[in-house]
Amino acid sequence: RLESEAFLDSLLGIPSRSGFERVILRQQKRFPDSLLMLVDIDDFSSINSTLDQHYGDDVLRAVCQRLQMLMGDNSILGRISGDCFGLVGPLSTIDSEAILKAFDEPFDIHDSRLLISATCGVVKLNAEGATTTATELLKDANIALKQAKMFSRGKIQSYDVSLRKAAVDRIALLNGLREAFSARHLFLCYQPQIELSSGRVVGAEALLRWRNASGQFIPPDQFIPLAEQSGIIIPIGTWVLRTACMNTRQMIDAGYTDFRMAVNVSHAQLRDPGFIPLLAEVMQEHGVPGQNLELELTESIAIDDLVFINGLLASMREFGVSVALDDFGTGYSSLSLLSRLAVDRLKIDRAFTASLLEDALDSQLAKVMVHLAQDFNLCCIAEGIESAEQMSALDALGCNEGQGYHIARPMDFSALMTWMQAYEAR
């Protein structure tokens, strides 16, 4: 009896992870042509934290019952972790698309109907390159699941050997990032921003850079998403904010009293309860007035509760800090978002700037974005300006500000101070 209890999940009465590993081994022998599928409930932790654990347990029971109804002959369901189920069975008895579609219908929990989604990773037990032990097969399915979580949440991802290599590379890059942060190999560069109509310098954007131990630069689009997914963006972001504010104070002391420093803030940082107190502390520590600081947020904040986000923005405004919506036009943009989100500045993504003069559609889109900013009484800034012609075209459209290689490349703080003096002396 004790052995039986060790291999059964006490809440749901189905095999636990250790019991499910035994099931996989038996399945390999009886039905080699089988499919292993992991079904992970999206954002289950928020259900437990927002409601309570008893409600969460009832959600798990409801999901378990629905999945069991979809199980064919010789297929078995197990609980792999808190919010992750495992299914294994012959290919003919597991319809992965039907299982995912089962989450389209709401679940009756207590007196409410709850809509939840799930993300899935699958691996064939006899697939080419697949591992043979139950533990390794679960790892392979989990690699596929994590890939889906990162890039196609709410979908199904099948495992192949390249995913394992990508996972290994990702771990190596993350370890390198942690070591680089500890060894202070991360640093900031600053790219000046100007008013297009007058050419006056209005500020600069602080950009995070990483040079590894061999002197190679790691592209930001490789390590910043990784930092966000792993959570290390929180301490890194704290360091970025402190460093940028320290340099802002130096700019003010050098006589550039209207200089505005733009600092990127990730969605994960915004969700951190300590972010607003940190912002107040850093601004006070370095004596940076709110008018000299701008926080750049990406459109991904649109997936969050806008009441919550606007509460954060209101707190920032109490400090006098302005807020820019970065990469506008590439993600969740909508008129509804602009009307409901209290920002000060729209930032046109470099993709539109790059093809402004060659692509009629992108030119029209840029014009629409500038006019949207004007209609909502927002300042508009374009990034990625690489020619005088692009800058003139944006100015003619009514875009207020810009940055890009044509104006100045990103540089360290010492070089920025020198550049400012030379630019003003022209």
Secondary structure, DSSP 8 states (H G I E B T S, - for coil): -HHHHHTB-TTTSSB-HHHHHHHHHHHHHH-SSEEEEEEEETTHHHHHHHS-HHHHHHHHHHHHHHHHHT--TT-EEEEEETTEEEEEEEGGG--HHHHHHGGGS-EEETTEEE---EEEEEEETT-TT---SHHHHHHHHHHHHHHHHHH-TTSEEE--HHHHHHHHHHHHHHHHHHHHHHTT-EEEEEEEEEETTT--EEEEEEEEEEE-TTS-EE-HHHHHHHHHHHSTHHHHHHHHHHHHHHHHHHHHHTT-TT-EEEEE--HHHHHSTTHHHHHHHHHHHHT--GGGEEEEEEGGGGGS-HHHHHHHHHHHHHTT-EEEEEEETSSS--HHHHHHS--SEEEE-HHHHHTTTT-HHHHHHHHHHHHHHHHTT-EEEE----SHHHHHHHHHHT--EE-STTT---B-HHHHHHHHHHHHT-
